[in-house]
Amino acid sequence: MILSERIDAIESGYEFMLAYAAQGRDTDRDSSGSGAGFELREFLQKMDKALDGLGPLIKSAIDTKKSNLGASNDFLDAVDEDAKKALGLVRLIMAQPDVSSMLIDNANASIHLRALLTDLFIIDEAFDF
């Protein structure tokens, strides 16, 4: 998955999580095997895949652009840490047998996920991905 696809998967997942949080659900389980709960798990799986190894991929992409990576290194280290923390959060949610709207609402408020989203906006603007 290329960097822009990863960023899209993370942003789309977050947007879906905002909508899911507003539904007031106690569980993501649907008797039909489809619906919002099924979609939530799909978005979380895409986010998991997009977050795994994101930091090194971003460093590599910036290095490829012949940018002054040294000037950005401290920030890129923080992006890597934010991505790892967001990945841990996504995996914690996916491990739950039931995912309530309240859990997702709190995940949406997590500083780790919000920091990563802000990091990605900054990277996109600074390095034009």
C-alpha positions in Angstrom: 0.0 0.0 0.0 1.5 3.3 -1.0 1.7 6.3 1.4 -1.3 8.2 0.0 -3.5 5.1 0.2 -2.4 4.6 3.8 -3.2 8.2 4.7 -6.6 7.8 3.0 -7.3 4.6 4.9 -6.5 6.3 8.3 -8.6 9.4 7.5 -11.5 7.4 6.2 -11.4 5.1 9.2 -11.5 8.0 11.5 -14.4 9.6 9.7 -16.3 6.3 9.9 -15.5 6.1 13.6 -17.0 9.6 14.1 -20.3 8.4 12.5 -20.3 5.1 14.4 -19.8 6.9 17.7 -23.0 9.0 17.1 -25.1 5.8 16.7 -25.4 5.0 20.4 -24.7 1.3 19.9 -23.9 -1.2 22.7 -22.2 -3.6 20.3 -20.9 -3.8 16.8 -22.4 -7.3 16.3 -25.2 -7.5 13.8 -27.2 -10.6 13.3 -27.1 -10.2 9.6 -23.3 -10.2 9.4 -23.4 -6.8 7.7 -24.2 -3.3 8.7 -22.4 -0.6 10.7 -20.7 -3.1 13.0 -19.3 -5.2 10.1 -18.2 -2.0 8.4 -16.5 -0.8 11.6 -14.3 -3.9 11.7 -13.5 -3.5 8.0 -12.4 0.1 8.6 -10.4 -0.9 11.6 -8.6 -3.6 9.7 -7.7 -1.1 6.9 -6.4 1.3 9.5 -4.4 -1.5 11.1 -2.8 -2.3 7.8 -2.2 1.4 7.0 -0.6 2.1 10.4 1.7 -0.8 10.6 5.2 0.4 9.6 3.9 3.9 8.7 6.7 5.8 10.3 9.6 4.2 8.4 7.6 4.5 5.2 7.1 8.2 5.7 10.8 8.7 6.4 11.7 6.7 3.2 9.2 8.7 1.1 10.6 12.0 2.4 14.2 10.8 1.8 13.2 9.8 -1.7 12.0 13.4 -2.4 15.6 14.5 -1.6 14.3 16.6 1.2 16.5 17.7 4.1 15.5 14.7 6.3 17.9 15.7 9.1 15.9 18.9 9.8 12.7 16.8 10.0 14.1 13.9 12.0 12.8 14.8 15.4 9.3 15.4 14.0 9.4 12.2 12.0 10.4 10.2 15.1 7.3 11.7 16.8 5.2 10.7 13.9 6.5 7.1 14.2 5.6 7.0 17.9 2.2 8.5 17.2 1.5 5.9 14.5 2.6 3.1 16.9 0.3 4.3 19.6 -2.6 4.7 17.2 -2.0 1.2 16.0 -2.1 -0.1 19.5 -5.4 1.7 20.0 -6.9 0.2 16.9 -5.7 -3.3 17.8 -7.1 -2.9 21.3 -10.5 -2.0 19.9 -10.4 -4.9 17.4 -9.6 -7.4 20.2 -12.9 -6.5 21.9 -15.8 -8.9 21.4 -18.2 -6.0 21.4 -17.4 -2.5 20.3 -19.7 0.1 21.6 -20.2 3.6 20.3 -18.9 4.9 23.6 -15.6 3.0 23.1 -15.3 4.5 19.6 -16.2 7.9 20.9 -13.4 7.7 23.4 -11.0 6.4 20.8 -11.9 9.4 18.6 -11.0 11.7 21.5 -7.6 9.9 22.0 -4.7 12.3 21.8 -2.7 9.6 20.1 -5.1 9.3 17.2 -5.7 13.0 16.9 -1.9 13.7 17.0 -1.3 11.2 14.2 -4.0 12.8 12.0 -2.5 16.2 12.6 1.0 14.8 11.8 -0.3 13.5 8.5 -1.9 16.8 7.6 1.4 18.5 8.3 3.4 16.0 6.3 1.0 16.2 3.4 1.4 20.0 3.4 5.1 20.2 4.1 6.2 17.5 1.6 3.3 17.6 -0.9 2.3 13.9 -0.9 
